[in-house]
Amino acid sequence: MKYFIGITILTLSVFMINACSSNGEEHDFSSITITAEEILGDPYYRAISFGAYRENTRDIQPTIPQLKEDLKILHAMGIRVLRTYNVHYDEAANLLQAIREMQQEDPTFEMYVMLGAWIDAKNSWTDEPERIRDVDAPRNAEEIARSVELTQQYPDIVKIIAVGNEAMVHWATEYYVEPSIILYWVNHLQDLKAQGELPETLWITSSDNFASWGGGGEEYHNEDLNELIRAVDFISMHTYPMHDTHYNPEFWGVPEEEYHLSDLEKIHAAMDRSLDYAVMQFNSVVDYMRSLGVEKPVHIGETGWASISNEYYGEGGANAIDEYKKGLYHQSIREWSDENNISVFYFEAFDEPWKDAMNPLGSENHFGLINLEAQAKFPIWDLVDEGIFEGLTRDGMPITKTYGGDLDSLMQDVLVPPTAAEIRARQEAQASQD
């Protein structure tokens, strides 16, 4: 009965969207010169996850001048594709407007967008005791309708729509939905393409944790997921070895055979294993897709490494978080993806303090390559040295280096991973407390 109710609501939602987005007028998509199929997998079109929030609340939206500042910085870094997460706030629409205005000022300015439509289960983010996983939140229809509208308005910029962000992974307990919900909206957007309401070259996907795409084992395997894999134009999967230094640390702890190594060698060995771990998760998605007889592109919609954490991943826990390790991971995942023609929407461009506003030292606030003081973190110190940021500012501040560019000072904050035995002991202690 619950499923029937969900489909009824979905049907009504689609009726509303069609009423809003399909008014019988012809849409001009002739301005499209390059497609998602050409962009994804090409190392020239380097991608990144983007948010421009400077404050600890999203109620204060970045202005168009601020967005233009950020676009100039990212373009100078070689970034050509941005990923956004929702259209409920003004940021995505203003970003598209900012790109359009910059292109009008300089026709050589090139920037494209993977536009995110946020998806929730019914009763998500409410005081209701039950999240109804196979029924849409009322606002989902509005997200999809607005995504369609923006894509029609900016078809030369929006190359991809991503339906949901980590919307199917089970640990997202506040809002996750069953794959049937994502499948419904993906099919709806594919139908709009077929009807000429959206560009036929627009690619549709959902961006989700590797587990949700079949890499998480049988608890995720069902026919709705299989149909979703068949329905999307490509798979956008997430992998976060950084988080798993705590939650699944079998790859992280220093094994006995590495005890003789120097501290720096132990760090490099652990980061090499982190890349292997990310590649393993990537391959688990590819393997599941192929087990269904499906062959289509798989790209990385998110991966990254924080630079600060006072949580499980930081000092006294996994000892995984510092700028040096962030730099090693950024370099290794970029090199691997370039060699294999896989796009990586690296998470993320700038630090965003709203993500864990009650805990300023929380890792979620510190995934950016550039911090709130307009300081480039260690992974992109070399770009500062190359002078690519000359004449560019963020909120009036020139782009400089963290630690004043002093590597010795940075290395004083670098943590050595614990031994595998120490990790096992900590896990056993936590298990006994639980």
N, C-alpha and C positions, 0 to 999 in steps of 0.2 A: 504493500500500500504506500509506503514511504517513497518508493521509487516512482510510482505512478504520479504521486503529487509533485515530485521533483520535475518530471517530464512536462506536466501541465504548466508549471511555473515557467519552465524553459521555453515552452511553446509561446506563451504570452509574451515573454521577454523578446523573443525573436520577432514577433509581430511588431512590437514597439520599435525595435531597431530598424526593421525594414521600412516602417512608416517614416522614420527619421532620416534614413540614409538613401532610400530609393524613391526619388520623387519624379522619376521618368526622364530627368535631364541626362544628356550625354556627358560623360566625364572625359576630359582631355588629358590623356597620359602620354602625350607625344614628347614631353620634356625629358622622359626617362632616357638616359644615355648609357648607363651601366647598371647591371642587375646584381642581385644578391648572389646568384650562381657564379658570376664572375669575380665578385669581391671575396666571398668566403673561401679560405684556403690560400689566398694570395698574400704572401708576406708583406707586400707593399701596403696593403690595406690593414694596417695594424689597428687592433680593436681594444677598447677599454670600457669598463663600467663607469658610468658618470653620474655624479650628483654634485650640485654646486652650493649646497647649504652651508652657510657660515655660522649659523647660530644653533643653539641646542633645542630648537623647535622648528618644525616644518611650517608653523604658522607664519614665520618670517621667510618669504620667498626670495630667492635670488633675483636681482633685477636683470633686465636685458643688458645693460652695460657690464654688469658683473659676468653674465654668461659670455659676452663677447671677449672679455678678458681671458676667461678660462679657455675659450675656443682657440684664441691666438696661441696660448701656451701649449695646448695639446697639439695643435697643428704643427707648431715648431718641433715638437717631440716626435713627429712622424705619425701621429694618430690620425686615422681617417674614418673610423667607425666608432660611434658611441652607442652604449646600451643604456636605456632608461627603464624605469620599473613600474610606473603608473601614469595615468592621465587625469587622475582625480584632482591633483594639485596643478597649479599653473606652470610649473617648471618645464614640463615636456613641451607644451604649446609655445612657451616663450623661447625655449631652446630652438625649436624649429624656425620661429620667426627670426631669431638672432642669426641662425645659419643663412636663411634666405637673404637678410639684409647684408650680411658680409659677402655673400656671393654677388649681390647686385653692385656692391662697392668694388669687388675684385673678382672677376669671373674665373680666375684661376684657383680661388679658394675651394677646396674639396673636403666635404665632410658629410657622412651618411649616418643613419640612425636605425638601430633595432629598437622599435617602439614597444615598451612593455605595457600590457594590460593586466592590472592586478586582479587576482581571483581569490575569493574567500568562500568558505562554507557558510550556510545559513547559521546565524547566531554567533559567528566569529566576532571577537572583540566586544562582546556584550556580557551582561551578568547572567544570561540564560545558562542553565547548568549543562545543556547538551548542545554540542555542535552537530548539525545534521549534515553528514559528509556527502551525501548524494543529492543535496538540494542547494541551489545557488543562493548566495547572499543577494539581497535585492539590488545592491549597487553593481553587481557584475555586468548586468545588461547595459548600464550606463557606461562602464569602462569600455566595453566592446564597441558600443555606438560611437563614443568619442574617439576611439582609436581608428575606426573606419573614417570618421570625418576628417581627422588630421592627416591620414594617409591620402585621402582624396585631395586635400588642400596642398599637400607637399609630396607628391608622388616621386619627384626627382630626388628627394632626401630620404624618405622613409623606405627602406629596402626590405625590412622584416617586421612582422608583428609577432611578439612572443606572448602567448596566452598563459598568464600565471608565472609566478616566480616561486620555486620550491613549494608549489601548491599541492603536490601529491606525496611528499615525503612524510612519513608517519611521525617523525619527531617534531614537526611543525604543528604541535597539538592545538594551538589557538585557532588555526584557520584551514588546515589541509582539507582537500576535497578528494573524492574518488576520481579515478581516471575518466569515468563516464562524463563528468562535468567538463573537463578540459577537452575531451573528444567532441562533445557537442559544439563547443564554441569554435574549435578548429575547423570542424566540418562546415559550420555556418560561414566562416570567413572564406573557406575554399569555395563554397557555393557563390558567394559574392564575387569572387574572382571569375568564376565560370559565367556569371551573368553580366560581366563587364563593369560592375560597380567598384572593383578594385583592379589594379594593374595585374595582368596575367603573369608578370615576372616577379611580383611580390611573393616572398617566401613566408610561410606560416610555420611556427613551431611553438613549443612550450619549453621554458628554461627551468630545469629541475635537477635535483641531486642525482648522482649516478645511480643510487639505489632505486629511485623511482622509475628509471628507464630500464629496469630489469636486472641491473647489477646487484641489487640487494637481496636476491634469492627469491624463493617461492612465495614468501609473504606478499611480494609485489606482483607476482605473475598472475595475470587474468586476461580474459579476452578483450576487455575494454582497453587495457594497456596495449595489447597486440594491435588492435584496430587503430589506436592513436599513433603507434609507430608507423603504421601503413599510411596514415592520413597526413602527417606532417611532411614538409618539404625537406627538412633535415632535423637531426636531433641536437639539441643544445643541452649538454650535461655539465654538472658542477662536480668539482673534486677539490677537497680541502685537506691535504695532509696535515696542515697546521693544527686543525681542530682534532685530528685523530692522534696527534702526539699525546693527547690525554685519553680520548675515548677508545681508540684501538691502537695502542702504542707498540704493537709487536715489531714494527719496523724502526722504532725510534731509539730505544735504549741501546747504550753501548754494549755490544756483546763481549764476552770474555776474551775472544781472540783479538779484540782491538784495545785491550787495556794498555798495551805497551805503546800505543800511539801518543803523540803529543796532543794537547787540548785542541789545537787548531785542526789537526788531522781528524780527530774524533768528530768535530763539528762538520767538516767537509764530508766525511763518510756518512754521517746521519742525514745530511742534506741530499747526498746522492741517493740514499735509500728513499727519501721523501719524493724525489722525482719518480723513482721506480714505482712507488706506491700510487702516485697520481696516474701514471701510465697504465698500471694494472687496473685501476678503476675505469679508466677510459676504455680499455680493451674489454672489460666485462660487459659494457654497454654494447660495444660492437659485436661481441660474441652472441649476446642475447638477440640482438636485432637479426643477425645472420641465421640464428637458429629458427627464425620465423620465415626464412626464405626471402628476407628483405635486404636490399642493398641500396643505401643512400648515404649522404654525407653525415658525419658526426663531428661536431665542433664543441669547444669548451666555452660554455656560456658564463662561467665564473670559476676562477681560482685565484688565490692570493695568499699573502702572508702579512700579518700585522707586525707593527714595529714596537708596540707597547702593550703590556697586559699585566694586570694585577690579579688574574684569575688562574685557573688550572694550568694554563699554557705558559705562565710566566715563571719568575724566580721562585724556587721552592716547590714548584710543580714539575711540569715537563721541561722547564728551562729552554723553551723553544723560541721565545720571542725576543728579537732585537733587530736592529737595522742590518747588521751584517748577514744574518740568515735570510732576511727579507731580500737582500741583494742577490744572494746565491740562488734563491728559488726563482726570483724574477728572471735572472739570466738563463737558468737551466730550462725553465718551461718555455721561454721564448725561443731558445735555440732548438729545442726538441720540436716545437710546433712548426717553426719555419722549415726545418728539415723534412717534416712530414706533411706539409701543406695543410695544416690544421689551424683554424682561427682560434685565438684565445682572447676572450673579453676579460682582460686582467682586472681583478678587483683590488683597488679601484684608483681613480685618478687623484682625488683630493680627500683628505680627512673630512669626515662629517660628524660633528659632535652631537647631533640629535639622536644618533642611533642607540646610544646608551647614556642618555643625558644625566641620569642619577649617579653614574660612575664614570667620571672623566678619564680615568685610567683603564677603562674597559677596552678590550681589544677591538670591538666593533667600531670604535671611534678612530682607530689608528691604522686602517688598511691602505690609506692613500699613499701615492708616491710623492705627494707634496702636502706639507702640513699647513695649519692655519696661519703660520707666520711667513708663508710663502717660501718656505725652505724646502729645497729638493732633498729627499732622503737618499741614503747611500746608493740604492739601485740606479739612480740617474745622476749621480755626481759627475759622471763623465760628460753628460750633456751640458752641464754648467761650464765645465772646462772648455768645451767646444764653442762656447759663446752663443748657443742657439737662443738663449733667453735674453740676450742684450736688447734693451729698449722695451722689454715686456715687464708688466707689473701685475700683481694681484692685490686688489684693495689698496693700491698706492705703494705697495712694497715690491722691490725688485726681487727676483728669484735668486736666492743664495743657497748655500749648503748647510745642512744640519751639522752640528758639532764644529761650526766654522771651517768645515772641510778638513779637520784634523783627524786622520785615521787612527792615530794612537789613542786619542780621547774616545773615539767610537768603540775601539776594541776593548776598552776597560769595562764596557757595559755588556759585552758578549758573554753568553752563558754556555757552559759545557753541558751537553745532555747527560742525564743520570744514567747509571748502568742499567742493564736489563734486569738485574737482580733487585736493584732499588725500586724499579717500577713495579715488579711483581709484589714486593713487600708492601708498597703503598696500596696497590689494588686489593691485596688480602686484608689490609687494615680497614680500608673503606668498606669492603664487603662485610666484614664483621660488625661494623657500626650500623650498616643498613639492616 
